[in-house]
């Protein structure tokens, strides 16, 4: 196999691999079209030339038991980036609460590999979480919140994030089993919503996978 830059796919990868060199592999997870023309997708080397369905099936065997939920009342541009981070940290599922449509540009096509569910409102989401026996952990810097450095995340839980600017709605805060804030030391009142999501997911990984 020869690594070389190719024309980028919609995933905007800047590097990839060319057509398969030598005898073609016979394993069923390989995609014949990718073997023939090369693979420029933004995927780790392990998944080069694999079909999308095969990648999703493999991820399903190793996804972590935490979920990520996002309130979508203002068509927040950060949702795509949160989905991308959820894929990177192998979250079980991403839940969109409110508007069903969201800007997928920031996801960099990772939503194709990530399970995404929609809930019309907070009440429907809370009902789903209760049915799955998943505690809701809200992330917001509001009175009464616990700093993340002192909080022990449940292994099975839903990490709930709000909109850039206003944060979580009062209804979402009220439905949460715990509210956690990320410690800050500068002058800004809050950090970017997608950055907060990445920090929180990584903290979960540190607690439960290392």
Secondary structure, 3 states (H helix, E strand, C coil): CCECCCCCCCCCCCCCECCCCCCCCCCCCECHHHHHHCECCCCCHHHCCECHHHHHHHHHCCCCCEEEEEEECCCCCHHHHHHHHHHHCCCCEEEEEECCCCCCHHHCCHHHCCEEEEECCHHHHHHHHHHCCCEEEEECCCCCCEEHHHCCCCCCEEEEECECCCECCHHHHHHCCEEEECCCCCCCCCCCHHHHHHHHHHHHHHHHCC
